[in-house]
Amino acid sequence: GFPPPTARARMVALAAHRSALLAAASYLVQAHALRALSKPLTTMSAWASAASETTEATREVVTNLQAVRARVAAASAGRETTLVAVSKTKPLALIAAAASAGHRDFGENYVQELVEKASNAEEAVDDGAAREIRWHFIGRLQSNKAKLLCTTPNLHAVHTVHNEKIANALQRHWLDLRGPEAPPLNVFVQVNTSGEESKGGCAPEDAPALAQAVKTCPNLNLLGLMCIGKYSGAEGDASPDFLVLSHCRAAAAEATGVDPDTLALSMGMSHDFETALEHGATHVRVGSTIFGARVYDK
């Protein structure tokens, strides 16, 4: 009643092959699940590991912040201005140190990093200060990231609206996620004042039309215009960029029927914020001068 030896051998071989395939499939499923589970933990370990930050580093941030505040106040000549402390790649422990010193405006360049930091801020920042933080998004924005960006707790402003597609995506997702009764989202029209391909923003001549498009979005508030000046002396003086943005503001104000002084100017970074303030900046974005040089994963 037994099958011939050759047939029995084939059956055994097939069964062993089938078992091996099932084992391999099970291993792949488990490995994929472990990778998926580890991703957010790995990401947050880079930013939320307050234990790895030394007291000296947090003390240095507070000292630097106070020095930059004094320089901003001196260059502002009595005008009301906003210092956005750019904390990209820096851990929540350093943001908490700045918040404990009374600072509330923080800027981030990457959507995922901003959402995670803002969502976990209350665990790192004491005394309810986390709920008072105003988060600014200052990085290049793609329309497919607009929805995720709009989930950011305490999102105060988006500085990099460079075309109508971005404006419409923010309008749609802000309305869907926050509802019609929520305050509108503050946005800046980003202008590429230097014409450099490496920098984002609309052309200066397109700024008035883009400002008009933003004004037609009921769930967006046109806060002002933004530019990135030249980074170094090798690129040249950034003053022409700041002058171009001022001219764009005047044109945008005329196109939208508002007083130019009601539109903010977001311009100036660590190396040139005092020059930007002398040219009328209302918002300056300062990172490494406060938080130290950035360290990127290799």
C-alpha positions as CSV (number, residue, x, y, z in Angstrom):
1,G,0.0,0.0,0.0
2,F,3.0,2.4,0.1
3,P,3.7,4.5,-2.9
4,P,6.9,3.6,-4.9
5,P,10.1,5.0,-3.3
6,T,10.6,7.6,-6.0
7,A,7.1,9.0,-5.5
8,R,7.4,9.0,-1.7
9,A,10.7,10.9,-2.0
10,R,9.0,13.5,-4.2
11,M,6.2,14.0,-1.6
12,V,8.7,14.4,1.2
13,A,10.7,16.9,-0.9
14,L,7.6,18.9,-1.7
15,A,6.5,19.0,1.9
16,A,9.9,20.2,3.0
17,H,9.9,22.9,0.3
18,R,6.4,24.1,1.3
19,S,7.5,24.3,5.0
20,A,10.6,26.3,4.0
21,L,8.4,28.7,2.0
22,L,6.0,29.2,4.9
23,A,8.9,29.8,7.4
24,A,10.4,32.4,5.0
25,A,7.1,34.2,4.6
26,S,6.6,34.3,8.4
27,Y,10.1,35.7,8.9
28,L,9.5,38.4,6.3
29,V,6.2,39.5,7.9
30,Q,7.8,39.6,11.3
31,A,10.8,41.6,10.1
32,H,8.6,44.1,8.3
33,A,6.5,44.6,11.4
34,L,9.5,45.1,13.5
35,R,10.9,47.7,11.1
36,A,7.6,49.6,11.1
37,L,7.5,49.6,14.8
38,S,11.0,50.8,15.2
39,K,10.8,53.8,12.9
40,P,9.0,56.3,15.1
41,L,11.0,55.1,18.1
42,T,14.3,55.7,16.2
43,T,13.1,59.1,15.0
44,M,11.9,60.3,18.5
45,S,15.1,59.0,20.1
46,A,17.0,61.6,18.1
47,W,14.9,64.5,19.3
48,A,13.3,63.6,22.6
49,S,16.2,62.1,24.4
50,A,16.5,64.8,27.0
51,A,18.8,62.6,29.1
52,S,21.5,62.8,26.6
53,E,21.7,66.6,26.7
54,T,24.0,68.0,29.2
55,T,23.2,70.9,31.6
56,E,26.0,72.8,30.0
57,A,24.3,72.6,26.5
58,T,21.0,73.9,27.9
59,R,22.8,76.7,29.8
60,E,24.6,77.7,26.6
61,V,21.3,77.9,24.7
62,V,19.8,80.2,27.2
63,T,22.9,82.4,27.2
64,N,22.9,82.5,23.4
65,L,19.2,83.3,23.3
66,Q,19.6,86.2,25.6
67,A,22.4,87.6,23.5
68,V,20.5,87.3,20.3
69,R,17.4,88.9,21.9
70,A,19.5,91.9,22.9
71,R,20.9,92.2,19.4
72,V,17.4,92.0,17.8
73,A,16.1,94.7,20.2
74,A,19.1,97.0,19.4
75,A,18.6,96.5,15.6
76,S,14.8,96.9,15.7
77,A,15.0,100.5,16.9
78,G,11.9,100.2,19.0
79,R,9.8,98.3,16.4
80,E,7.9,95.2,17.4
81,T,9.7,92.2,15.9
82,T,9.5,88.4,16.3
83,L,12.6,86.3,16.8
84,V,11.9,82.7,15.4
85,A,14.4,80.3,17.1
86,V,15.1,77.7,14.4
87,S,15.5,74.4,16.2
88,K,15.7,71.9,13.3
89,T,17.7,68.7,14.1
90,K,17.9,69.9,17.8
91,P,16.4,67.8,20.6
92,L,13.3,68.9,22.6
93,A,15.5,69.3,25.7
94,L,17.1,72.4,24.1
95,I,13.8,73.8,23.0
96,A,12.6,73.3,26.6
97,A,15.6,75.3,27.8
98,A,14.7,78.2,25.5
99,A,11.0,78.0,26.5
100,S,11.9,78.0,30.2
101,A,13.7,81.3,29.5
102,G,10.5,82.7,28.2
103,H,10.9,82.1,24.4
104,R,7.7,81.0,22.5
105,D,8.4,81.2,18.7
106,F,10.2,78.2,17.3
107,G,10.8,77.3,13.6
108,E,11.3,74.0,11.9
109,N,12.3,73.1,8.3
110,Y,10.9,69.5,8.0
111,V,7.2,68.6,8.3
112,Q,7.7,65.3,10.0
113,E,10.1,66.7,12.6
114,L,7.8,69.7,13.3
115,V,4.8,67.4,13.8
116,E,6.6,65.1,16.2
117,K,8.2,67.8,18.2
118,A,5.0,69.8,18.6
119,S,3.1,66.6,19.5
120,N,5.6,65.7,22.2
121,A,6.4,69.2,23.5
122,E,4.2,68.9,26.6
123,E,6.4,65.9,27.8
124,A,9.5,68.0,27.7
125,V,8.5,71.6,28.4
126,D,7.3,72.5,31.9
127,D,4.6,74.8,33.4
128,G,2.2,74.7,30.5
129,A,4.7,76.6,28.3
130,A,4.3,73.9,25.6
131,R,0.7,75.1,25.0
132,E,2.0,78.6,24.5
133,I,4.6,77.8,21.9
134,R,4.0,79.2,18.4
135,W,5.4,76.8,15.8
136,H,6.6,78.3,12.5
137,F,7.2,76.1,9.4
138,I,10.0,77.6,7.4
139,G,11.1,74.8,5.1
140,R,10.3,74.0,1.5
141,L,6.8,72.6,1.4
142,Q,5.3,70.1,-1.1
143,S,1.5,70.0,-1.5
144,N,1.4,66.3,-0.5
145,K,2.8,67.2,2.9
146,A,0.3,70.0,3.5
147,K,-2.3,67.8,5.3
148,L,0.3,66.4,7.7
149,L,1.6,69.9,8.4
150,C,-1.9,71.1,9.2
151,T,-2.1,68.5,12.0
152,T,0.7,70.3,13.9
153,P,-0.4,71.4,17.4
154,N,-0.1,75.2,17.9
155,L,0.9,75.7,14.3
156,H,1.2,79.5,14.1
157,A,2.5,80.3,10.6
158,V,3.7,78.8,7.3
159,H,6.5,81.0,5.9
160,T,6.9,79.2,2.5
161,V,3.8,79.4,0.4
162,H,5.4,79.7,-3.1
163,N,2.5,78.9,-5.4
164,E,-1.3,78.7,-5.6
165,K,-1.2,74.9,-5.4
166,I,0.3,75.0,-1.9
167,A,-2.1,77.8,-0.9
168,N,-5.1,75.8,-2.0
169,A,-3.8,72.6,-0.3
170,L,-3.3,74.4,3.0
171,Q,-6.8,76.0,2.7
172,R,-8.5,72.7,2.0
173,H,-6.7,70.7,4.7
174,W,-6.9,73.5,7.4
175,L,-10.7,73.7,6.9
176,D,-11.1,69.9,6.9
177,L,-9.0,69.3,10.0
178,R,-9.8,72.4,12.0
179,G,-13.3,73.3,10.9
180,P,-14.9,76.5,9.7
181,E,-14.8,78.2,13.1
182,A,-11.1,77.8,13.6
183,P,-8.9,80.9,13.2
184,P,-7.3,81.1,9.8
185,L,-3.8,79.8,9.3
186,N,-1.2,82.5,9.0
187,V,0.9,82.3,5.8
188,F,3.7,84.2,4.2
189,V,4.2,84.3,0.4
190,Q,7.8,83.2,-0.3
191,V,9.7,85.2,-2.9
192,N,12.9,84.1,-4.6
193,T,14.5,87.5,-4.5
194,S,17.9,86.4,-5.7
195,G,16.8,84.2,-8.6
196,E,19.0,81.4,-7.4
197,E,17.7,77.9,-8.4
198,S,18.7,76.5,-5.0
199,K,16.2,78.7,-3.2
200,G,12.4,78.3,-3.2
201,G,9.8,81.0,-3.8
202,C,7.9,82.6,-6.6
203,A,9.5,85.2,-8.9
204,P,9.2,88.8,-7.6
205,E,6.9,89.8,-10.4
206,D,4.5,86.9,-9.4
207,A,4.2,87.9,-5.8
208,P,1.2,90.3,-6.1
209,A,-0.9,87.6,-7.9
210,L,0.0,85.0,-5.4
211,A,-0.8,87.3,-2.5
212,Q,-4.2,87.9,-4.2
213,A,-4.7,84.1,-4.5
214,V,-4.0,83.7,-0.8
215,K,-6.4,86.5,0.1
216,T,-9.2,84.6,-1.7
217,C,-8.7,81.6,0.7
218,P,-11.1,82.2,3.7
219,N,-9.1,79.9,6.0
220,L,-5.7,81.5,5.3
221,N,-4.5,84.8,6.6
222,L,-1.9,86.6,4.5
223,L,0.6,87.6,7.2
224,G,3.3,88.9,4.9
225,L,6.1,88.0,2.6
226,M,9.3,85.9,3.1
227,C,12.7,85.5,1.5
228,I,16.0,83.8,2.0
229,G,18.9,86.2,1.5
230,K,22.3,85.2,0.3
231,Y,24.0,82.9,2.8
232,S,27.5,84.3,2.9
233,G,29.9,87.0,1.7
234,A,30.9,84.6,-1.1
235,E,27.4,84.9,-2.5
236,G,27.3,88.7,-1.9
237,D,25.5,91.1,0.4
238,A,21.9,90.1,1.1
239,S,20.7,93.8,1.3
240,P,19.5,93.7,-2.3
241,D,17.3,90.7,-1.4
242,F,15.7,92.6,1.4
243,L,15.1,95.6,-0.8
244,V,13.4,93.4,-3.4
245,L,11.2,91.9,-0.8
246,S,10.2,95.4,0.4
247,H,9.2,96.3,-3.1
248,C,7.3,93.1,-3.4
249,R,5.4,93.9,-0.2
250,A,4.4,97.3,-1.7
251,A,3.2,95.7,-4.9
252,A,1.3,92.9,-3.0
253,A,-0.3,95.5,-0.7
254,E,-1.6,97.5,-3.8
255,A,-2.9,94.3,-5.4
256,T,-4.8,93.2,-2.3
257,G,-5.9,96.7,-1.2
258,V,-4.2,96.8,2.2
259,D,-1.7,99.1,3.8
260,P,1.9,97.8,3.2
261,D,2.7,98.3,6.9
262,T,0.1,95.6,7.7
263,L,2.1,93.0,5.9
264,A,5.0,91.4,7.7
265,L,8.5,90.8,6.3
266,S,10.1,87.4,7.3
267,M,13.8,87.8,6.3
268,G,17.2,87.5,7.9
269,M,19.0,84.5,9.5
270,S,21.9,83.9,11.8
271,H,24.5,85.7,9.6
272,D,22.4,88.7,8.5
273,F,19.4,89.2,10.8
274,E,20.7,92.6,11.9
275,T,21.0,93.8,8.3
276,A,17.5,92.5,7.7
277,L,16.1,94.3,10.7
278,E,17.7,97.5,9.4
279,H,15.7,96.9,6.1
280,G,12.4,96.6,8.0
281,A,12.2,92.9,8.8
282,T,9.4,92.0,11.3
283,H,10.4,88.3,11.7
284,V,13.9,87.0,11.8
285,R,14.8,83.3,11.7
286,V,17.9,82.5,13.8
287,G,19.1,78.9,14.4
288,S,22.8,78.1,14.8
289,T,23.6,81.3,16.7
290,I,21.2,80.2,19.4
291,F,21.3,76.4,19.3
292,G,24.9,75.8,18.0
293,A,26.0,74.1,14.8
294,R,23.6,71.5,13.4
295,V,24.6,67.8,13.3
296,Y,23.0,65.8,10.6
297,D,22.8,62.0,10.4
298,K,25.2,60.5,7.9
